[in-house]
Amino acid sequence: MPYTPTVRGRQLARELRHLREQAGMTGEQVAAKMSWEQSKISRMETAKMRITSGEVMELCESYGVDGDKRDQLVLLARSARQRDWWREYSDYVKKGFIDFLAFEAEARTSRGYEAQVIPGLLQCPEYARAILLGAQSRPTDEVDRGVEVRLARQKRVTQSKDPLHVWAVIDEAVLHRVVEHSSVMVKQLEHLLYLGELGNVSIQVLPYQAGIHAAIDGPFVLLTFDGYPDLLYIEHLVGCVYLEKPADTEQGRLIFDHLRSAAFNTSDSAVLIRDKVKELTR
C-alpha cells in the first residue's frame, strides 16, 4: 500500500526540515554525514516515507538537538507510525480521499459547506448507502465498505473521548432532495437533529433567500489542528485539492464566516429540519 502520512508524520517532517535549516546544513551535507542517499533526506522532509525513532535520534545528534526536544521528536515518530483505522479502506475510497481521512482523524475542528447532499460525516447508514448506490454503479461489497467508512468517521464525532468539533452549513436544497424514498430521508433528517444536540456539533441551514452567497462555487471543508497548519479541502469530479498556504486557508475561513452569518442559526435550522420531517411523514 502506498505510504499515506498522518498529520503527526507531516508535522515530524516539518520539524526535521526546520532543525536542518537551523543547523545551517544542506540536504546533501546531512546525507553525506549520515552515509544516506540525498533523496532519503528529501523524502523524509516531504513526508514521503516512514521515519523511525532511531533515524530521528541520529538526525538529532547531527543537528545538535538533545533533551526534551529530542524526546518529543522521538515520541512523534513513534506515534506517527501507529496504524490508523482508515488505512484498510484505501482500496474503497475515491482517489486522494484517503489523505483526507488521515487529516480528519487528527483534526481539532471541521468547518464545511455542502450544497448537494448531507455531508458524509453526518450521514446515517441508510442515506449513505442510497448515495453510494445512486452516484454510480458500484459492486455491493464496495458500497458496504463505503458505508463503513462513513460510520467509522462519525465515531470521532459521537463516541470519542477526544471528539471532533463539527460546524456544518448545509444548503436548504439538500433538505428537499429526497434520496431513494421519503423514509430514508426522514431517518437522515432525524439523525441530523440528533447530532445537532451534541455539544461538539453545530448545524446551520443556508436558506434559499440567501441568494448568491460566498460559496456559490461549491462545497469545501476547512480542518484545524493542534500544532499543524490549517487545511482547506475541495473535491471535484475526478479527485480533490488540498490547500495549506495561509492565504488559501484564511480565504476559506472568511468564506465560512460569511456563510454562517447568512445561514439560519442552529435553533432555527433545527425547526426547519423538523418541519421537513413532518412534511415527509404526513
N, C-alpha and C positions, 0 to 999 in steps of 0.2 A: 504494500500500500504506500502511495506517495506520502512523504512527511508533511504533516499539517501542524505548524507550530501553534501552541496555545498562547494566550496573552502573556503568560509567565515566560514562555520561551522567547517571545518577541522582546519582552522587557529585558531579559538577560542579554540578548543580542545587542540591544541599545547600550546597556551598561558596559559591556565589554568593549564596544567601539569607543565609547566615551573615555574609558580608562586608558585605552591605547593612545588616543589623541592627547590626553593629559600627560602621558609619559613621553610624548614627543616622538613616537615611533611610527614608522610606516608599516603597512601590512607585510611588505617584503622583508623588513628588518625582523619583525616578530617571527615570521615563518622560518627565516634563516636561523634565528636563535633557538627555536624550538625543534628544528630539523623536520618541519612540516612543509607540505606544499602551500604555496601562497594562496591558492584557491580555497584551501581549508579555512584560512582566516577570513576570507571574503564570505564564504558560506556561513560561517559562524555569526558574523556581524550582520548578515541579512536574514537571519533566522531560516536558513535553508537546510539545516542539518541539526540533529540532536547533539547536545553538548553535555558531556559527562561532568560530574562533580570533580573528577580527577583532572580533567582538562582545564576547568575553571581554576583549580588550585595552582596548576602550572602557569597559567596566564597571570594570575595574581602575583606570583613570585617574580615573573618577568617585569611586571608593571610596578613592583614595589608596594603592593597592596596587602595588608595583613589585618589582624584583629577583627573587630566587629564587621567591617565592610566585607572582608573575605568570607566570613561565616555567613553573612546574608546572601552573598552570591552563590555559595555552595548550596545553601538551603533552596535558593531559587532554582538552581539547576536540577536538584532532586525533585522538587515539586513540578517542574516543567516536564519531567519525563513520566509523570503519572498517567496511566491510561484513562481517558475520559470516555463517558458513555457514548458520545456521538461518533466515535471512530468506526464502530461496527456498522454504521449506516452509510458509509461513504459511497457505496455502490447503488444507493437507492434515492439519493437526492440530486437535484439539478446541478449542473456544472458550477463550481465556485461556491455553492451554498454551504458546503462542509466547513469552509473557513468562517462563515457567519455563525454557525453553530458553536464553533470554538470560541469566538469572541463573545457571543451572547451568554455562554456558560460561565463566563468570568466577569461580566459587566455588573456595574452597580445599578445603573438605571437604563431603561429603554424608552425612548420617546419616538412616536411614529405616527404617520398618517396613512390611511388606506382608503382608496376610492371605489374599489370594485367588490371586494369580499371582506368578511371578518378577518382580521389579522390571524395568521397561523398560530401565534402564541395564545390566542384567546378562543380557538375553535373547540367545539365539543366533538366527540368521536363521529357521530352521525353526519354532521356538517362537513367535517374534514374528509370523510370517505366520499361524500357526494361531490365535493370539489375536485378531489383527485380522479374520480371516475369521469367527471364531466369535462375536465380540462383537455384530456387526450386519451386515446386508447392505451391502457396500461394492463399488464398482467396482474392477476389477483394478488399474488404474493408481493408485488411492488406497491400496490395500493395499501395492503395491510401494513407494510413496513413504513410507508409514508404516514399513516395514521399513528403508528407507534412513535415516530419521531416527534410529531406534534404534541402527543401526550407526555412524552419524556421531557420536552422543553417546558411544558406547563407545570411540571413538578417543582421547578425552581420558583414558580410564582405562588403555588398553593401549599406546598409541603416542606419547603426548605427552611432550615434554621437561619440561613443567610439569604432571604428572599430577594428576587429581582424586583425592583420597583418599576412598574409599567405605567406609562401615561400614553393612552391611545386616543387619537382623534379619528373618528370614522365618519365618512361622508354619509349623509342621510339616505342616499341612493342604495347603499349596502343593505339597509333595513328592509327595503322594498323589493330587493332582488331575491325572489323565493328560489331557494336551491332545492332541487329534486321535487319536494312537495311540502305543503304547509306544515306538516307535523315535524319535519326536520328543522324547518326554520323556527318553529316555536321552541324546540329544545335548545337551539342555538341562542335565541334571544333570552331565554330563561337562564342559560349559562352565563351570558353577559351580565345579567342582573346579579347573579351570584358572585361573579368575580368582582363586580363593581363595589360590593360590600366589603371586600378585603381592604385592609389598611394600606397595602402596598400597590393597589391598582386604582387608577383614575381613568374613566371612560367618558369622553365627550363626543357628542354628535354634531357635525358641521351641517347646518340646515341648508336647504335649497336657497333660502333667502339670502345666504351669504354671498351669492352670485360668484363672480370671478374672484378667486382667492389666491393667496400666496403660493399654494402648492398645486396650482392648476396643471402643471407639467407632469404630476404623478406622485405616487407613494414614495416614502423613504423611511428609514429608521436611523435614529441617532443614539449611539451607545456611549455611555460614560463609564469610566473605570477608576479604581484606586491605583495611582502610580503609573498610569499609562494614558497616552493622549486619547481624546475622543475619536470616535469613528462614525463616519456617515456612510450608510449602506443604501444603494439604489439598485433595484432589479430592473432588467429589461428583457426583451423577448428571448434572447439566446444565452443570457448569463447575468452577470451582476458587476457592480463597480464599488470599490472600497476607497473612500477618501479620508485622509488623515491630516492633511495640511490644515493648520489653524484657520486660515481664511475660509476654507470649504466648510469645516465643521461649525464655525461661527455663523456662516450663512444658513446652515441647516438649523441652528438654534434659533436664529431670528425668524426664519420661516415658520418654525413650530410655534413660537410665541405669538405670531400673527394668527395662526390657525386656532390656537386655544382661546384667543381673545374673540375671534369671530364665531366660535362654536358655542352651543348651549353649555351651561355649567353642568357639573356631574349630576346634580339633582334633577334638573330639567331634562337632561338626556335620559335619565332612568325613567322619567314619566313618559317620554316619547316611546321608549322601548316597550314599556308596559302597555301603552295604548296599541302598539303594533301587535303584541301578543293577543290582546283582546280581539282585535280585528281578525286575526288569523284563526281564532278558536270559536268564532260565532257559528 
